Structure formats: C-alpha cells, structure tokens
C-alpha cells in the first residue's frame, strides 16, 4: 500500500500507461488498505493535466470502489469520482 502511494508521486506521465493496469487492479482489491492507497494515488495524479486523462479511464473501477464495505475506501472513491467528473455538472449531480 505504501509502495503504491510512493510510486504515484514519482511516476511520469510517459510511464503511467505501463503501470495503469496494476493501479486499476489495486483500486478494486479486496484489501481496503490497498484499495484506498490506489484511490489516493488517483487523487494525486488527477491534479496533473497530463495524468488526468489516464485517471478518467478508471471510472468503472472507481464506481466499484464506491460500493466497498470500508468507509475509508468509499470516501476516497467519491473524492476521485468527483475529480474525474468535475467538468460535467450533470454527472456530478448523478453522483450525489
């Protein structure tokens, strides 16, 4: 879990496509700590415009994480889902 958070801080947009699959798998992991770490990673990457395009492709995985039993994972997933859909007011209204 800590490795995922550190990896997201040092990753470059050119390398992101190569490890995207592993981060997407971590988002839907059964372990809530791993899932929350991957979602935090997504939140951090969503602040960079180059990485935001990759994060927007994770919508299905993030919506799955919203239904997780852990409240920590649900909170992080809602935050990331809002960041992904912030440009579309109708989509934000459907989240709530």
C-alpha positions as CSV (number, residue, x, y, z in Angstrom):
1,X,0.0,0.0,0.0
2,X,2.8,2.4,0.8
3,X,4.6,1.5,-2.4
4,X,1.6,2.5,-4.4
5,X,1.5,5.9,-2.8
6,X,5.2,6.5,-3.3
7,X,5.1,5.2,-6.9
8,X,2.4,7.7,-7.8
9,X,4.4,10.6,-6.5
10,X,7.5,9.7,-8.7
11,X,5.8,8.4,-11.8
12,X,6.0,10.3,-15.1
13,X,3.1,10.6,-17.5
14,X,5.0,8.7,-20.1
15,X,5.4,5.6,-17.9
16,X,1.9,5.8,-16.4
17,X,0.4,3.8,-19.3
18,X,2.6,0.9,-18.5
19,X,1.5,0.5,-14.8
20,X,-2.1,1.7,-15.3
21,X,-3.3,-1.9,-15.2
22,X,-1.7,-2.6,-11.9
23,X,-3.2,0.5,-10.3
24,X,-6.6,-0.3,-11.7
25,X,-6.4,-3.8,-10.1
26,X,-5.4,-2.2,-6.8
27,X,-8.4,0.0,-6.9
28,X,-10.8,-3.0,-6.8
29,X,-8.6,-5.1,-4.5
30,X,-10.3,-6.9,-1.6
31,X,-7.9,-5.4,0.9
32,X,-9.3,-2.0,1.8
33,X,-5.8,-0.5,2.6
34,X,-4.5,-1.3,-0.9
35,X,-7.7,0.0,-2.5
36,X,-7.6,3.2,-0.5
37,X,-3.9,3.7,-1.4
38,X,-4.6,3.3,-5.1
39,X,-7.5,5.8,-4.9
40,X,-5.3,8.3,-3.1
41,X,-2.8,7.8,-5.9
42,X,-5.5,8.6,-8.4
43,X,-6.4,11.7,-6.5
44,X,-2.8,12.9,-6.5
45,X,-2.4,12.1,-10.2
46,X,-5.7,13.9,-11.1
47,X,-4.1,17.2,-10.2
48,X,-1.7,16.9,-13.2
49,X,-3.5,17.6,-16.5
50,X,-1.4,15.0,-18.4
51,X,-2.2,12.2,-15.9
52,X,-5.8,13.2,-15.6
53,X,-6.7,11.7,-19.0
54,X,-5.4,8.3,-17.8
55,X,-7.3,8.6,-14.5
56,X,-10.5,9.4,-16.3
57,X,-10.4,5.9,-17.8
58,X,-10.7,4.4,-14.3
59,X,-14.4,5.4,-13.9
60,X,-15.7,1.8,-13.8
61,X,-13.2,0.7,-11.2
62,X,-13.8,3.8,-9.0
63,X,-17.5,3.3,-9.2
64,X,-17.0,-0.3,-8.0
65,X,-14.9,1.0,-5.1
66,X,-17.8,3.3,-4.0
67,X,-19.7,0.1,-3.1
68,X,-16.9,-1.2,-0.9
69,X,-17.6,-2.1,2.7
70,X,-14.9,0.1,4.0
71,X,-15.9,3.7,4.7
72,X,-12.3,4.9,4.0
73,X,-12.4,3.4,0.5
74,X,-15.9,4.8,-0.2
75,X,-14.7,8.3,0.8
76,X,-11.6,8.2,-1.3
77,X,-13.6,6.8,-4.3
78,X,-16.2,9.5,-4.0
79,X,-13.5,12.2,-4.0
80,X,-11.8,10.7,-7.0
81,X,-15.1,10.3,-8.8
82,X,-15.8,14.0,-8.2
83,X,-12.4,15.0,-9.6
84,X,-13.0,12.9,-12.7
85,X,-16.4,14.3,-13.4
86,X,-15.9,17.8,-12.1
87,X,-16.2,19.4,-15.6
88,X,-19.7,17.9,-16.1
89,X,-22.4,19.3,-13.7
90,X,-25.0,16.8,-14.7
91,X,-22.6,13.9,-13.9
92,X,-21.7,15.4,-10.5
93,X,-25.4,15.7,-9.7
94,X,-25.9,12.0,-10.5
95,X,-23.0,11.1,-8.1
96,X,-24.9,12.6,-5.2
